[in-house]
């Protein structure tokens, strides 16, 4: 499943979901790198 996260205030990363972190952040994998950041939620 693809997830989008923010790293800092302006950088967004979209990748394959890896896992939820205990502090509410999410980790995603892009190629061989794993990034951790705050998930972007959909606005309805």
PDB file with one MODEL, atoms N, CA, C and O in Angstrom:
MODEL        1
ATOM      1  N   UNK A   1       0.839  -1.162   0.000  1.00  0.00           N
ATOM      2  CA  UNK A   1       0.000   0.000   0.000  1.00  0.00           C
ATOM      3  C   UNK A   1       0.894   1.239   0.000  1.00  0.00           C
ATOM      4  O   UNK A   1       1.849   1.315   0.773  1.00  0.00           O
ATOM      5  N   UNK A   2       0.595   2.187  -0.846  1.00  0.00           N
ATOM      6  CA  UNK A   2       1.344   3.431  -0.902  1.00  0.00           C
ATOM      7  C   UNK A   2       0.876   4.373   0.197  1.00  0.00           C
ATOM      8  O   UNK A   2      -0.322   4.477   0.463  1.00  0.00           O
ATOM      9  N   UNK A   3       1.815   5.056   0.831  1.00  0.00           N
ATOM     10  CA  UNK A   3       1.503   6.062   1.845  1.00  0.00           C
ATOM     11  C   UNK A   3       2.340   7.298   1.551  1.00  0.00           C
ATOM     12  O   UNK A   3       3.438   7.200   1.004  1.00  0.00           O
ATOM     13  N   UNK A   4       1.819   8.449   1.915  1.00  0.00           N
ATOM     14  CA  UNK A   4       2.544   9.704   1.767  1.00  0.00           C
ATOM     15  C   UNK A   4       2.815  10.270   3.145  1.00  0.00           C
ATOM     16  O   UNK A   4       1.922  10.324   3.990  1.00  0.00           O
ATOM     17  N   UNK A   5       4.057  10.693   3.370  1.00  0.00           N
ATOM     18  CA  UNK A   5       4.440  11.271   4.655  1.00  0.00           C
ATOM     19  C   UNK A   5       5.121  12.612   4.419  1.00  0.00           C
ATOM     20  O   UNK A   5       5.585  12.896   3.315  1.00  0.00           O
ATOM     21  N   UNK A   6       5.179  13.433   5.461  1.00  0.00           N
ATOM     22  CA  UNK A   6       5.941  14.667   5.396  1.00  0.00           C
ATOM     23  C   UNK A   6       7.162  14.532   6.290  1.00  0.00           C
ATOM     24  O   UNK A   6       7.102  13.968   7.382  1.00  0.00           O
ATOM     25  N   UNK A   7       8.262  15.060   5.798  1.00  0.00           N
ATOM     26  CA  UNK A   7       9.499  15.105   6.555  1.00  0.00           C
ATOM     27  C   UNK A   7       9.850  16.582   6.675  1.00  0.00           C
ATOM     28  O   UNK A   7      10.129  17.234   5.669  1.00  0.00           O
ATOM     29  N   UNK A   8       9.839  17.105   7.868  1.00  0.00           N
ATOM     30  CA  UNK A   8      10.047  18.535   8.050  1.00  0.00           C
ATOM     31  C   UNK A   8       8.778  19.295   7.684  1.00  0.00           C
ATOM     32  O   UNK A   8       7.671  18.807   7.912  1.00  0.00           O
ATOM     33  N   UNK A   9       8.936  20.487   7.118  1.00  0.00           N
ATOM     34  CA  UNK A   9       7.759  21.296   6.803  1.00  0.00           C
ATOM     35  C   UNK A   9       7.401  21.312   5.324  1.00  0.00           C
ATOM     36  O   UNK A   9       6.263  21.617   4.970  1.00  0.00           O
ATOM     37  N   UNK A  10       8.354  20.987   4.457  1.00  0.00           N
ATOM     38  CA  UNK A  10       8.079  21.120   3.025  1.00  0.00           C
ATOM     39  C   UNK A  10       8.346  19.880   2.188  1.00  0.00           C
ATOM     40  O   UNK A  10       7.988  19.859   1.010  1.00  0.00           O
ATOM     41  N   UNK A  11       8.953  18.859   2.743  1.00  0.00           N
ATOM     42  CA  UNK A  11       9.323  17.679   1.959  1.00  0.00           C
ATOM     43  C   UNK A  11       8.301  16.568   2.165  1.00  0.00           C
ATOM     44  O   UNK A  11       8.025  16.175   3.298  1.00  0.00           O
ATOM     45  N   UNK A  12       7.741  16.064   1.072  1.00  0.00           N
ATOM     46  CA  UNK A  12       6.810  14.939   1.113  1.00  0.00           C
ATOM     47  C   UNK A  12       7.451  13.747   0.411  1.00  0.00           C
ATOM     48  O   UNK A  12       8.162  13.902  -0.582  1.00  0.00           O
ATOM     49  N   UNK A  13       7.187  12.552   0.945  1.00  0.00           N
ATOM     50  CA  UNK A  13       7.722  11.319   0.362  1.00  0.00           C
ATOM     51  C   UNK A  13       6.574  10.334   0.221  1.00  0.00           C
ATOM     52  O   UNK A  13       5.779  10.159   1.144  1.00  0.00           O
ATOM     53  N   UNK A  14       6.491   9.691  -0.939  1.00  0.00           N
ATOM     54  CA  UNK A  14       5.482   8.670  -1.156  1.00  0.00           C
ATOM     55  C   UNK A  14       6.194   7.351  -1.418  1.00  0.00           C
ATOM     56  O   UNK A  14       7.079   7.266  -2.270  1.00  0.00           O
ATOM     57  N   UNK A  15       5.793   6.313  -0.666  1.00  0.00           N
ATOM     58  CA  UNK A  15       6.437   5.024  -0.833  1.00  0.00           C
ATOM     59  C   UNK A  15       5.598   3.895  -0.279  1.00  0.00           C
ATOM     60  O   UNK A  15       4.453   4.101   0.124  1.00  0.00           O
ATOM     61  N   UNK A  16       6.161   2.713  -0.259  1.00  0.00           N
ATOM     62  CA  UNK A  16       5.490   1.513   0.225  1.00  0.00           C
ATOM     63  C   UNK A  16       5.477   1.533   1.759  1.00  0.00           C
ATOM     64  O   UNK A  16       6.515   1.717   2.395  1.00  0.00           O
ATOM     65  N   UNK A  17       4.306   1.345   2.334  1.00  0.00           N
ATOM     66  CA  UNK A  17       4.161   1.342   3.788  1.00  0.00           C
ATOM     67  C   UNK A  17       5.000   0.232   4.399  1.00  0.00           C
ATOM     68  O   UNK A  17       4.974  -0.905   3.928  1.00  0.00           O
ATOM     69  N   UNK A  18       5.757   0.568   5.464  1.00  0.00           N
ATOM     70  CA  UNK A  18       6.566  -0.409   6.180  1.00  0.00           C
ATOM     71  C   UNK A  18       5.939  -0.706   7.532  1.00  0.00           C
ATOM     72  O   UNK A  18       5.610  -1.856   7.824  1.00  0.00           O
ATOM     73  N   UNK A  19       5.767   0.335   8.373  1.00  0.00           N
ATOM     74  CA  UNK A  19       5.148   0.107   9.673  1.00  0.00           C
ATOM     75  C   UNK A  19       4.782   1.417  10.349  1.00  0.00           C
ATOM     76  O   UNK A  19       5.298   2.479   9.999  1.00  0.00           O
ATOM     77  N   UNK A  20       3.877   1.327  11.329  1.00  0.00           N
ATOM     78  CA  UNK A  20       3.524   2.450  12.187  1.00  0.00           C
ATOM     79  C   UNK A  20       4.513   2.504  13.335  1.00  0.00           C
ATOM     80  O   UNK A  20       4.851   1.473  13.917  1.00  0.00           O
ATOM     81  N   UNK A  21       4.974   3.690  13.662  1.00  0.00           N
ATOM     82  CA  UNK A  21       5.891   3.873  14.778  1.00  0.00           C
ATOM     83  C   UNK A  21       5.074   4.162  16.041  1.00  0.00           C
ATOM     84  O   UNK A  21       3.949   4.651  15.937  1.00  0.00           O
ATOM     85  N   UNK A  22       5.608   3.873  17.225  1.00  0.00           N
ATOM     86  CA  UNK A  22       4.862   4.090  18.473  1.00  0.00           C
ATOM     87  C   UNK A  22       4.472   5.548  18.725  1.00  0.00           C
ATOM     88  O   UNK A  22       3.502   5.813  19.435  1.00  0.00           O
ATOM     89  N   UNK A  23       5.217   6.492  18.150  1.00  0.00           N
ATOM     90  CA  UNK A  23       4.932   7.911  18.386  1.00  0.00           C
ATOM     91  C   UNK A  23       3.975   8.518  17.367  1.00  0.00           C
ATOM     92  O   UNK A  23       3.784   9.734  17.359  1.00  0.00           O
ATOM     93  N   UNK A  24       3.364   7.697  16.501  1.00  0.00           N
ATOM     94  CA  UNK A  24       2.385   8.183  15.533  1.00  0.00           C
ATOM     95  C   UNK A  24       2.950   8.429  14.144  1.00  0.00           C
ATOM     96  O   UNK A  24       2.194   8.681  13.206  1.00  0.00           O
ATOM     97  N   UNK A  25       4.256   8.361  14.001  1.00  0.00           N
ATOM     98  CA  UNK A  25       4.852   8.525  12.678  1.00  0.00           C
ATOM     99  C   UNK A  25       4.735   7.214  11.903  1.00  0.00           C
ATOM    100  O   UNK A  25       4.400   6.175  12.472  1.00  0.00           O
ATOM    101  N   UNK A  26       5.013   7.273  10.600  1.00  0.00           N
ATOM    102  CA  UNK A  26       4.901   6.120   9.709  1.00  0.00           C
ATOM    103  C   UNK A  26       6.218   5.981   8.959  1.00  0.00           C
ATOM    104  O   UNK A  26       6.848   6.982   8.618  1.00  0.00           O
ATOM    105  N   UNK A  27       6.635   4.750   8.700  1.00  0.00           N
ATOM    106  CA  UNK A  27       7.821   4.554   7.867  1.00  0.00           C
ATOM    107  C   UNK A  27       7.402   3.983   6.515  1.00  0.00           C
ATOM    108  O   UNK A  27       6.532   3.117   6.424  1.00  0.00           O
ATOM    109  N   UNK A  28       8.051   4.499   5.464  1.00  0.00           N
ATOM    110  CA  UNK A  28       7.795   4.051   4.094  1.00  0.00           C
ATOM    111  C   UNK A  28       9.122   3.746   3.428  1.00  0.00           C
ATOM    112  O   UNK A  28      10.157   4.304   3.791  1.00  0.00           O
ATOM    113  N   UNK A  29       9.081   2.851   2.446  1.00  0.00           N
ATOM    114  CA  UNK A  29      10.287   2.451   1.728  1.00  0.00           C
ATOM    115  C   UNK A  29      10.214   2.948   0.290  1.00  0.00           C
ATOM    116  O   UNK A  29       9.220   2.742  -0.405  1.00  0.00           O
ATOM    117  N   UNK A  30      11.287   3.608  -0.143  1.00  0.00           N
ATOM    118  CA  UNK A  30      11.431   4.074  -1.521  1.00  0.00           C
ATOM    119  C   UNK A  30      12.742   3.495  -2.030  1.00  0.00           C
ATOM    120  O   UNK A  30      13.814   3.850  -1.540  1.00  0.00           O
ATOM    121  N   UNK A  31      12.658   2.608  -3.005  1.00  0.00           N
ATOM    122  CA  UNK A  31      13.819   1.859  -3.488  1.00  0.00           C
ATOM    123  C   UNK A  31      14.461   1.131  -2.306  1.00  0.00           C
ATOM    124  O   UNK A  31      13.835   0.242  -1.729  1.00  0.00           O
ATOM    125  N   UNK A  32      15.690   1.485  -1.936  1.00  0.00           N
ATOM    126  CA  UNK A  32      16.347   0.805  -0.823  1.00  0.00           C
ATOM    127  C   UNK A  32      16.350   1.634   0.459  1.00  0.00           C
ATOM    128  O   UNK A  32      16.843   1.172   1.488  1.00  0.00           O
ATOM    129  N   UNK A  33      15.808   2.847   0.410  1.00  0.00           N
ATOM    130  CA  UNK A  33      15.801   3.752   1.559  1.00  0.00           C
ATOM    131  C   UNK A  33      14.475   3.674   2.306  1.00  0.00           C
ATOM    132  O   UNK A  33      13.419   3.510   1.693  1.00  0.00           O
ATOM    133  N   UNK A  34      14.531   3.792   3.632  1.00  0.00           N
ATOM    134  CA  UNK A  34      13.339   3.846   4.463  1.00  0.00           C
ATOM    135  C   UNK A  34      13.280   5.228   5.103  1.00  0.00           C
ATOM    136  O   UNK A  34      14.247   5.673   5.721  1.00  0.00           O
ATOM    137  N   UNK A  35      12.137   5.907   4.953  1.00  0.00           N
ATOM    138  CA  UNK A  35      11.932   7.242   5.492  1.00  0.00           C
ATOM    139  C   UNK A  35      10.861   7.183   6.579  1.00  0.00           C
ATOM    140  O   UNK A  35       9.923   6.390   6.498  1.00  0.00           O
ATOM    141  N   UNK A  36      11.013   8.030   7.594  1.00  0.00           N
ATOM    142  CA  UNK A  36      10.050   8.097   8.685  1.00  0.00           C
ATOM    143  C   UNK A  36       9.550   9.528   8.773  1.00  0.00           C
ATOM    144  O   UNK A  36      10.339  10.473   8.751  1.00  0.00           O
ATOM    145  N   UNK A  37       8.214   9.687   8.875  1.00  0.00           N
ATOM    146  CA  UNK A  37       7.644  11.026   8.981  1.00  0.00           C
ATOM    147  C   UNK A  37       6.193  10.960   9.390  1.00  0.00           C
ATOM    148  O   UNK A  37       5.659   9.888   9.675  1.00  0.00           O
ATOM    149  N   UNK A  38       5.559  12.122   9.416  1.00  0.00           N
ATOM    150  CA  UNK A  38       4.157  12.214   9.794  1.00  0.00           C
ATOM    151  C   UNK A  38       3.275  11.874   8.595  1.00  0.00           C
ATOM    152  O   UNK A  38       3.517  12.365   7.493  1.00  0.00           O
ATOM    153  N   UNK A  39       2.264  11.045   8.795  1.00  0.00           N
ATOM    154  CA  UNK A  39       1.399  10.684   7.669  1.00  0.00           C
ATOM    155  C   UNK A  39       0.519  11.849   7.247  1.00  0.00           C
ATOM    156  O   UNK A  39       0.104  12.665   8.070  1.00  0.00           O
ATOM    157  N   UNK A  40       0.244  11.912   5.950  1.00  0.00           N
ATOM    158  CA  UNK A  40      -0.674  12.913   5.406  1.00  0.00           C
ATOM    159  C   UNK A  40      -2.051  12.271   5.364  1.00  0.00           C
ATOM    160  O   UNK A  40      -2.220  11.191   4.797  1.00  0.00           O
ATOM    161  N   UNK A  41      -3.020  12.922   5.954  1.00  0.00           N
ATOM    162  CA  UNK A  41      -4.382  12.406   5.968  1.00  0.00           C
ATOM    163  C   UNK A  41      -5.207  13.049   4.870  1.00  0.00           C
ATOM    164  O   UNK A  41      -4.995  14.213   4.529  1.00  0.00           O
ATOM    165  N   UNK A  42      -6.135  12.308   4.324  1.00  0.00           N
ATOM    166  CA  UNK A  42      -7.006  12.817   3.260  1.00  0.00           C
ATOM    167  C   UNK A  42      -8.035  13.779   3.840  1.00  0.00           C
ATOM    168  O   UNK A  42      -8.580  13.545   4.919  1.00  0.00           O
ATOM    169  N   UNK A  43      -8.293  14.862   3.116  1.00  0.00           N
ATOM    170  CA  UNK A  43      -9.316  15.819   3.535  1.00  0.00           C
ATOM    171  C   UNK A  43     -10.598  15.497   2.793  1.00  0.00           C
ATOM    172  O   UNK A  43     -10.599  15.359   1.570  1.00  0.00           O
ATOM    173  N   UNK A  44     -11.672  15.380   3.522  1.00  0.00           N
ATOM    174  CA  UNK A  44     -12.969  15.082   2.890  1.00  0.00           C
ATOM    175  C   UNK A  44     -13.829  16.287   2.798  1.00  0.00           C
ATOM    176  O   UNK A  44     -14.950  16.209   2.294  1.00  0.00           O
TER     177      UNK A  44
ENDMDL
END
